[in-house]
Amino acid sequence: MASALSYAERYRNLTLAFDEGPVTVRIERYHLGVWDTEADHLIDDATGDFQQQRKKNPRHTLTLTVSGKRVEFNDVNVLRRSLQFAFEGKGSPEDCQVGAQLAVLRKRTTRANLQRYCDDHMGLDCTGFVGNFLWYERGGKSWPDQMPKANEGPHALIDDLILKGTTPVAGLGSIQPGALNVFGLVDGQNRVVPRDSKAAHAHIVISEPGRFTASSFVANSFGGLDPNLGIYGHPGLICVESTGPQKAIGLKDSWYALTEVLDKKTNKIQSVHGHPTYKIFRVYRGSKRKWDTFTIGSLPA
């Protein structure tokens, strides 16, 4: 099973096979929301041609090379979903290969301009990365036979992914460095934000098992950052995420420094509303150079 970092590297090193030779591209921009007009054209073009070919030959299949293997699409709905996922920020590495490969084969771009095309029209949101990792790597699902449906994998609500699928981390002393730690952003009412809305921003992050420091300090973790930020002397984890703003920061790995959020009256760690075993942590995100508030659940590595 891939780790968080190695799964991220699949997006950063997508090698696509063409008759003229392979091309390697990166899918690492942040993208949140529906696909754009260009994706509409490509999806309509590719699925429309597939359906025309099936009328001529009911046994027609579309054969592509994905992750070095020949993959046959014999269902237009599977092809359409794969393309939609790739262009709406929800694609697996395999979905992104399908989208990028067909962009060249359908002459929407060229091999030479493919990286720019991917930067302009493709990317990942936070659940696009974490949800696919949990669905395919942790869940052992196969692509393309077991693509996620609504409310599954990259389409799941963040509170469901954490509160229904992980073991709560009770405090800093309970962090298991070798585990996969899943972080969910909480709001001012200590609720896990399930998805982005006008009222609140949602976010989900995973850690790299084994990458841990008991006390962050310049030599091995947050070197070069302002010591007045208060990030030194806390436990730290390397975390991987796709984070915004739109088409900006993108797929990143960085150190997270962790502190507990204590109740002023009881001096105990605050809990997620309605879920007392899930605790609240103040977290310095190296990727954004800012403090945010999360809850954390763990999964065995």
Contacts in CASP RR format, 6 or more apart in sequence:
PFRMAT RR
TARGET T0000
AUTHOR 0000-0000-0000
METHOD contacts of the structure
MODEL  1
MASALSYAERYRNLTLAFDEGPVTVRIERYHLGVWDTEADHLIDDATGDF
QQQRKKNPRHTLTLTVSGKRVEFNDVNVLRRSLQFAFEGKGSPEDCQVGA
QLAVLRKRTTRANLQRYCDDHMGLDCTGFVGNFLWYERGGKSWPDQMPKA
NEGPHALIDDLILKGTTPVAGLGSIQPGALNVFGLVDGQNRVVPRDSKAA
HAHIVISEPGRFTASSFVANSFGGLDPNLGIYGHPGLICVESTGPQKAIG
LKDSWYALTEVLDKKTNKIQSVHGHPTYKIFRVYRGSKRKWDTFTIGSLP
A
1 137 0 8 1.000
1 138 0 8 1.000
2 10 0 8 1.000
2 133 0 8 1.000
2 137 0 8 1.000
3 208 0 8 1.000
3 209 0 8 1.000
3 301 0 8 1.000
4 133 0 8 1.000
4 180 0 8 1.000
4 206 0 8 1.000
4 207 0 8 1.000
4 208 0 8 1.000
4 209 0 8 1.000
4 239 0 8 1.000
4 240 0 8 1.000
4 253 0 8 1.000
5 208 0 8 1.000
5 211 0 8 1.000
5 238 0 8 1.000
5 240 0 8 1.000
5 253 0 8 1.000
7 93 0 8 1.000
7 129 0 8 1.000
7 132 0 8 1.000
7 133 0 8 1.000
7 137 0 8 1.000
7 240 0 8 1.000
8 129 0 8 1.000
8 240 0 8 1.000
8 251 0 8 1.000
8 253 0 8 1.000
10 93 0 8 1.000
11 26 0 8 1.000
11 27 0 8 1.000
11 28 0 8 1.000
11 93 0 8 1.000
11 96 0 8 1.000
11 124 0 8 1.000
11 129 0 8 1.000
11 251 0 8 1.000
12 26 0 8 1.000
12 27 0 8 1.000
12 28 0 8 1.000
12 251 0 8 1.000
13 24 0 8 1.000
13 26 0 8 1.000
14 24 0 8 1.000
14 25 0 8 1.000
14 26 0 8 1.000
14 27 0 8 1.000
14 93 0 8 1.000
14 96 0 8 1.000
14 97 0 8 1.000
14 100 0 8 1.000
15 22 0 8 1.000
15 23 0 8 1.000
15 24 0 8 1.000
15 68 0 8 1.000
16 22 0 8 1.000
16 23 0 8 1.000
16 24 0 8 1.000
16 25 0 8 1.000
16 65 0 8 1.000
16 97 0 8 1.000
16 100 0 8 1.000
16 101 0 8 1.000
16 104 0 8 1.000
16 114 0 8 1.000
17 65 0 8 1.000
17 68 0 8 1.000
17 101 0 8 1.000
18 101 0 8 1.000
18 104 0 8 1.000
18 111 0 8 1.000
20 111 0 8 1.000
21 111 0 8 1.000
23 104 0 8 1.000
23 111 0 8 1.000
23 114 0 8 1.000
25 100 0 8 1.000
25 114 0 8 1.000
25 115 0 8 1.000
25 118 0 8 1.000
26 115 0 8 1.000
26 118 0 8 1.000
27 93 0 8 1.000
27 96 0 8 1.000
27 100 0 8 1.000
27 118 0 8 1.000
27 122 0 8 1.000
27 123 0 8 1.000
27 124 0 8 1.000
27 251 0 8 1.000
28 123 0 8 1.000
28 124 0 8 1.000
28 242 0 8 1.000
28 250 0 8 1.000
28 251 0 8 1.000
29 118 0 8 1.000
29 119 0 8 1.000
29 122 0 8 1.000
29 123 0 8 1.000
29 124 0 8 1.000
29 247 0 8 1.000
29 248 0 8 1.000
29 250 0 8 1.000
29 251 0 8 1.000
30 123 0 8 1.000
30 124 0 8 1.000
30 125 0 8 1.000
30 242 0 8 1.000
30 243 0 8 1.000
30 244 0 8 1.000
30 245 0 8 1.000
30 246 0 8 1.000
30 247 0 8 1.000
30 248 0 8 1.000
30 249 0 8 1.000
30 250 0 8 1.000
30 251 0 8 1.000
31 88 0 8 1.000
31 89 0 8 1.000
31 122 0 8 1.000
31 123 0 8 1.000
31 124 0 8 1.000
31 125 0 8 1.000
31 246 0 8 1.000
31 247 0 8 1.000
32 89 0 8 1.000
32 125 0 8 1.000
32 196 0 8 1.000
32 244 0 8 1.000
32 246 0 8 1.000
33 88 0 8 1.000
33 89 0 8 1.000
33 125 0 8 1.000
34 88 0 8 1.000
35 43 0 8 1.000
35 84 0 8 1.000
35 87 0 8 1.000
35 88 0 8 1.000
35 121 0 8 1.000
36 87 0 8 1.000
36 121 0 8 1.000
38 108 0 8 1.000
38 120 0 8 1.000
38 121 0 8 1.000
39 83 0 8 1.000
39 84 0 8 1.000
39 87 0 8 1.000
39 88 0 8 1.000
39 121 0 8 1.000
41 108 0 8 1.000
42 83 0 8 1.000
42 87 0 8 1.000
42 99 0 8 1.000
42 102 0 8 1.000
42 103 0 8 1.000
42 106 0 8 1.000
42 108 0 8 1.000
43 80 0 8 1.000
43 83 0 8 1.000
43 84 0 8 1.000
43 87 0 8 1.000
45 106 0 8 1.000
45 108 0 8 1.000
46 79 0 8 1.000
46 83 0 8 1.000
46 102 0 8 1.000
46 106 0 8 1.000
47 76 0 8 1.000
47 79 0 8 1.000
47 80 0 8 1.000
47 83 0 8 1.000
48 76 0 8 1.000
49 106 0 8 1.000
50 60 0 8 1.000
50 62 0 8 1.000
50 73 0 8 1.000
50 76 0 8 1.000
50 79 0 8 1.000
51 76 0 8 1.000
53 60 0 8 1.000
53 62 0 8 1.000
54 60 0 8 1.000
54 76 0 8 1.000
60 74 0 8 1.000
61 72 0 8 1.000
61 73 0 8 1.000
61 74 0 8 1.000
62 72 0 8 1.000
62 73 0 8 1.000
62 79 0 8 1.000
63 70 0 8 1.000
63 71 0 8 1.000
63 72 0 8 1.000
63 73 0 8 1.000
64 70 0 8 1.000
64 71 0 8 1.000
64 73 0 8 1.000
64 97 0 8 1.000
64 98 0 8 1.000
64 101 0 8 1.000
64 102 0 8 1.000
65 71 0 8 1.000
65 101 0 8 1.000
66 94 0 8 1.000
66 97 0 8 1.000
66 98 0 8 1.000
66 101 0 8 1.000
67 93 0 8 1.000
67 94 0 8 1.000
67 97 0 8 1.000
71 94 0 8 1.000
71 144 0 8 1.000
73 79 0 8 1.000
73 82 0 8 1.000
73 144 0 8 1.000
78 144 0 8 1.000
78 147 0 8 1.000
79 98 0 8 1.000
81 147 0 8 1.000
82 91 0 8 1.000
82 94 0 8 1.000
82 95 0 8 1.000
82 98 0 8 1.000
82 99 0 8 1.000
82 144 0 8 1.000
82 147 0 8 1.000
83 95 0 8 1.000
83 98 0 8 1.000
83 99 0 8 1.000
83 102 0 8 1.000
84 90 0 8 1.000
85 91 0 8 1.000
85 92 0 8 1.000
85 95 0 8 1.000
85 147 0 8 1.000
85 154 0 8 1.000
86 95 0 8 1.000
86 96 0 8 1.000
86 98 0 8 1.000
86 99 0 8 1.000
86 100 0 8 1.000
86 122 0 8 1.000
87 99 0 8 1.000
87 121 0 8 1.000
87 122 0 8 1.000
89 122 0 8 1.000
89 123 0 8 1.000
89 124 0 8 1.000
89 125 0 8 1.000
89 128 0 8 1.000
89 154 0 8 1.000
90 124 0 8 1.000
90 125 0 8 1.000
90 127 0 8 1.000
90 128 0 8 1.000
90 132 0 8 1.000
90 154 0 8 1.000
90 155 0 8 1.000
91 124 0 8 1.000
91 128 0 8 1.000
91 132 0 8 1.000
91 154 0 8 1.000
92 132 0 8 1.000
92 135 0 8 1.000
92 136 0 8 1.000
92 143 0 8 1.000
92 154 0 8 1.000
93 132 0 8 1.000
94 143 0 8 1.000
94 144 0 8 1.000
95 143 0 8 1.000
96 118 0 8 1.000
96 122 0 8 1.000
96 123 0 8 1.000
99 122 0 8 1.000
100 114 0 8 1.000
100 117 0 8 1.000
100 118 0 8 1.000
100 122 0 8 1.000
102 108 0 8 1.000
103 109 0 8 1.000
103 114 0 8 1.000
103 117 0 8 1.000
103 121 0 8 1.000
104 110 0 8 1.000
104 111 0 8 1.000
104 114 0 8 1.000
108 117 0 8 1.000
109 116 0 8 1.000
109 117 0 8 1.000
119 247 0 8 1.000
123 242 0 8 1.000
123 250 0 8 1.000
124 242 0 8 1.000
124 250 0 8 1.000
124 251 0 8 1.000
125 154 0 8 1.000
125 242 0 8 1.000
126 158 0 8 1.000
126 202 0 8 1.000
126 203 0 8 1.000
126 204 0 8 1.000
126 205 0 8 1.000
126 241 0 8 1.000
126 242 0 8 1.000
126 243 0 8 1.000
127 153 0 8 1.000
127 154 0 8 1.000
127 155 0 8 1.000
127 156 0 8 1.000
127 158 0 8 1.000
127 161 0 8 1.000
127 204 0 8 1.000
128 154 0 8 1.000
128 242 0 8 1.000
129 154 0 8 1.000
129 240 0 8 1.000
129 241 0 8 1.000
129 242 0 8 1.000
129 251 0 8 1.000
130 154 0 8 1.000
130 161 0 8 1.000
130 182 0 8 1.000
130 204 0 8 1.000
130 205 0 8 1.000
130 206 0 8 1.000
130 241 0 8 1.000
131 148 0 8 1.000
131 153 0 8 1.000
131 154 0 8 1.000
131 156 0 8 1.000
131 161 0 8 1.000
131 204 0 8 1.000
132 148 0 8 1.000
132 153 0 8 1.000
132 154 0 8 1.000
133 206 0 8 1.000
134 153 0 8 1.000
134 161 0 8 1.000
134 182 0 8 1.000
135 141 0 8 1.000
135 148 0 8 1.000
135 152 0 8 1.000
135 153 0 8 1.000
135 154 0 8 1.000
136 142 0 8 1.000
136 143 0 8 1.000
138 180 0 8 1.000
138 299 0 8 1.000
141 148 0 8 1.000
148 154 0 8 1.000
148 155 0 8 1.000
148 156 0 8 1.000
149 155 0 8 1.000
151 157 0 8 1.000
151 160 0 8 1.000
153 161 0 8 1.000
157 194 0 8 1.000
157 195 0 8 1.000
158 184 0 8 1.000
158 185 0 8 1.000
158 192 0 8 1.000
158 193 0 8 1.000
158 194 0 8 1.000
158 195 0 8 1.000
158 202 0 8 1.000
158 203 0 8 1.000
158 204 0 8 1.000
159 191 0 8 1.000
159 192 0 8 1.000
159 193 0 8 1.000
159 194 0 8 1.000
160 194 0 8 1.000
161 182 0 8 1.000
161 204 0 8 1.000
162 182 0 8 1.000
162 184 0 8 1.000
162 192 0 8 1.000
162 204 0 8 1.000
162 278 0 8 1.000
162 295 0 8 1.000
162 297 0 8 1.000
163 192 0 8 1.000
163 272 0 8 1.000
163 275 0 8 1.000
163 278 0 8 1.000
165 299 0 8 1.000
166 182 0 8 1.000
166 297 0 8 1.000
166 298 0 8 1.000
166 299 0 8 1.000
167 297 0 8 1.000
167 298 0 8 1.000
167 299 0 8 1.000
168 275 0 8 1.000
168 277 0 8 1.000
168 278 0 8 1.000
168 279 0 8 1.000
168 295 0 8 1.000
168 296 0 8 1.000
168 297 0 8 1.000
168 298 0 8 1.000
169 175 0 8 1.000
169 181 0 8 1.000
169 278 0 8 1.000
169 279 0 8 1.000
169 281 0 8 1.000
169 296 0 8 1.000
169 297 0 8 1.000
169 298 0 8 1.000
170 269 0 8 1.000
170 277 0 8 1.000
170 279 0 8 1.000
171 260 0 8 1.000
171 269 0 8 1.000
171 279 0 8 1.000
171 281 0 8 1.000
172 234 0 8 1.000
172 235 0 8 1.000
172 258 0 8 1.000
172 259 0 8 1.000
172 260 0 8 1.000
172 281 0 8 1.000
175 181 0 8 1.000
175 212 0 8 1.000
175 235 0 8 1.000
175 237 0 8 1.000
175 258 0 8 1.000
175 296 0 8 1.000
175 298 0 8 1.000
176 298 0 8 1.000
177 209 0 8 1.000
177 210 0 8 1.000
177 211 0 8 1.000
177 212 0 8 1.000
177 237 0 8 1.000
178 209 0 8 1.000
178 210 0 8 1.000
178 212 0 8 1.000
178 301 0 8 1.000
179 207 0 8 1.000
179 209 0 8 1.000
179 298 0 8 1.000
179 299 0 8 1.000
179 300 0 8 1.000
179 301 0 8 1.000
180 206 0 8 1.000
180 207 0 8 1.000
180 209 0 8 1.000
180 298 0 8 1.000
180 299 0 8 1.000
180 300 0 8 1.000
180 301 0 8 1.000
181 206 0 8 1.000
181 207 0 8 1.000
181 237 0 8 1.000
181 239 0 8 1.000
181 296 0 8 1.000
181 297 0 8 1.000
181 298 0 8 1.000
181 299 0 8 1.000
182 204 0 8 1.000
182 205 0 8 1.000
182 206 0 8 1.000
182 207 0 8 1.000
182 296 0 8 1.000
182 297 0 8 1.000
182 298 0 8 1.000
182 299 0 8 1.000
183 203 0 8 1.000
183 204 0 8 1.000
183 205 0 8 1.000
183 206 0 8 1.000
183 207 0 8 1.000
183 239 0 8 1.000
183 256 0 8 1.000
183 283 0 8 1.000
183 294 0 8 1.000
183 295 0 8 1.000
183 296 0 8 1.000
183 297 0 8 1.000
184 192 0 8 1.000
184 193 0 8 1.000
184 203 0 8 1.000
184 204 0 8 1.000
184 205 0 8 1.000
184 294 0 8 1.000
184 295 0 8 1.000
184 296 0 8 1.000
185 192 0 8 1.000
185 193 0 8 1.000
185 201 0 8 1.000
185 202 0 8 1.000
185 203 0 8 1.000
185 204 0 8 1.000
185 292 0 8 1.000
185 293 0 8 1.000
185 294 0 8 1.000
186 192 0 8 1.000
186 193 0 8 1.000
186 272 0 8 1.000
186 280 0 8 1.000
186 293 0 8 1.000
186 294 0 8 1.000
186 295 0 8 1.000
187 193 0 8 1.000
187 200 0 8 1.000
188 293 0 8 1.000
189 273 0 8 1.000
190 270 0 8 1.000
190 271 0 8 1.000
190 272 0 8 1.000
190 273 0 8 1.000
190 280 0 8 1.000
191 272 0 8 1.000
191 273 0 8 1.000
192 272 0 8 1.000
192 278 0 8 1.000
192 295 0 8 1.000
193 200 0 8 1.000
193 201 0 8 1.000
193 202 0 8 1.000
193 203 0 8 1.000
194 202 0 8 1.000
195 202 0 8 1.000
196 202 0 8 1.000
203 241 0 8 1.000
203 243 0 8 1.000
203 292 0 8 1.000
204 241 0 8 1.000
205 239 0 8 1.000
205 240 0 8 1.000
205 241 0 8 1.000
205 256 0 8 1.000
205 285 0 8 1.000
205 294 0 8 1.000
206 239 0 8 1.000
206 240 0 8 1.000
206 241 0 8 1.000
207 237 0 8 1.000
207 238 0 8 1.000
207 239 0 8 1.000
207 240 0 8 1.000
207 256 0 8 1.000
208 237 0 8 1.000
208 238 0 8 1.000
208 239 0 8 1.000
208 240 0 8 1.000
208 253 0 8 1.000
209 301 0 8 1.000
210 301 0 8 1.000
211 237 0 8 1.000
211 238 0 8 1.000
212 235 0 8 1.000
212 236 0 8 1.000
212 237 0 8 1.000
212 238 0 8 1.000
213 220 0 8 1.000
213 221 0 8 1.000
213 235 0 8 1.000
213 236 0 8 1.000
213 255 0 8 1.000
214 235 0 8 1.000
214 236 0 8 1.000
215 232 0 8 1.000
215 233 0 8 1.000
215 234 0 8 1.000
215 235 0 8 1.000
216 222 0 8 1.000
216 231 0 8 1.000
216 232 0 8 1.000
216 233 0 8 1.000
216 234 0 8 1.000
216 235 0 8 1.000
216 236 0 8 1.000
216 255 0 8 1.000
216 257 0 8 1.000
217 232 0 8 1.000
217 233 0 8 1.000
218 224 0 8 1.000
218 232 0 8 1.000
221 236 0 8 1.000
221 255 0 8 1.000
221 257 0 8 1.000
222 231 0 8 1.000
222 232 0 8 1.000
222 255 0 8 1.000
222 257 0 8 1.000
222 284 0 8 1.000
222 286 0 8 1.000
225 231 0 8 1.000
225 286 0 8 1.000
225 289 0 8 1.000
229 284 0 8 1.000
229 289 0 8 1.000
230 284 0 8 1.000
231 257 0 8 1.000
231 284 0 8 1.000
232 257 0 8 1.000
233 257 0 8 1.000
234 257 0 8 1.000
234 258 0 8 1.000
234 259 0 8 1.000
234 284 0 8 1.000
235 257 0 8 1.000
235 258 0 8 1.000
236 255 0 8 1.000
236 256 0 8 1.000
236 257 0 8 1.000
236 258 0 8 1.000
237 255 0 8 1.000
237 256 0 8 1.000
237 258 0 8 1.000
238 253 0 8 1.000
238 254 0 8 1.000
238 255 0 8 1.000
238 256 0 8 1.000
239 253 0 8 1.000
239 254 0 8 1.000
239 255 0 8 1.000
239 256 0 8 1.000
239 285 0 8 1.000
239 287 0 8 1.000
240 251 0 8 1.000
240 252 0 8 1.000
240 253 0 8 1.000
241 251 0 8 1.000
241 252 0 8 1.000
241 253 0 8 1.000
241 287 0 8 1.000
242 250 0 8 1.000
242 251 0 8 1.000
242 252 0 8 1.000
243 249 0 8 1.000
243 250 0 8 1.000
243 252 0 8 1.000
243 285 0 8 1.000
243 287 0 8 1.000
243 288 0 8 1.000
244 250 0 8 1.000
249 287 0 8 1.000
249 288 0 8 1.000
252 287 0 8 1.000
253 287 0 8 1.000
254 285 0 8 1.000
254 286 0 8 1.000
254 287 0 8 1.000
255 286 0 8 1.000
256 283 0 8 1.000
256 284 0 8 1.000
256 285 0 8 1.000
256 286 0 8 1.000
257 283 0 8 1.000
257 284 0 8 1.000
258 281 0 8 1.000
258 282 0 8 1.000
258 283 0 8 1.000
259 281 0 8 1.000
259 282 0 8 1.000
259 283 0 8 1.000
260 269 0 8 1.000
260 279 0 8 1.000
260 280 0 8 1.000
260 281 0 8 1.000
260 282 0 8 1.000
261 269 0 8 1.000
261 270 0 8 1.000
261 279 0 8 1.000
261 280 0 8 1.000
261 281 0 8 1.000
261 282 0 8 1.000
261 293 0 8 1.000
262 268 0 8 1.000
262 269 0 8 1.000
262 270 0 8 1.000
263 269 0 8 1.000
263 270 0 8 1.000
269 279 0 8 1.000
269 280 0 8 1.000
270 279 0 8 1.000
270 280 0 8 1.000
271 277 0 8 1.000
271 278 0 8 1.000
271 279 0 8 1.000
271 280 0 8 1.000
272 278 0 8 1.000
272 279 0 8 1.000
272 280 0 8 1.000
272 295 0 8 1.000
275 295 0 8 1.000
278 295 0 8 1.000
278 296 0 8 1.000
278 297 0 8 1.000
279 295 0 8 1.000
279 296 0 8 1.000
280 293 0 8 1.000
280 294 0 8 1.000
280 295 0 8 1.000
281 293 0 8 1.000
281 294 0 8 1.000
281 295 0 8 1.000
281 296 0 8 1.000
282 291 0 8 1.000
282 292 0 8 1.000
282 293 0 8 1.000
283 291 0 8 1.000
283 292 0 8 1.000
283 293 0 8 1.000
283 294 0 8 1.000
284 290 0 8 1.000
284 291 0 8 1.000
285 291 0 8 1.000
285 292 0 8 1.000
END
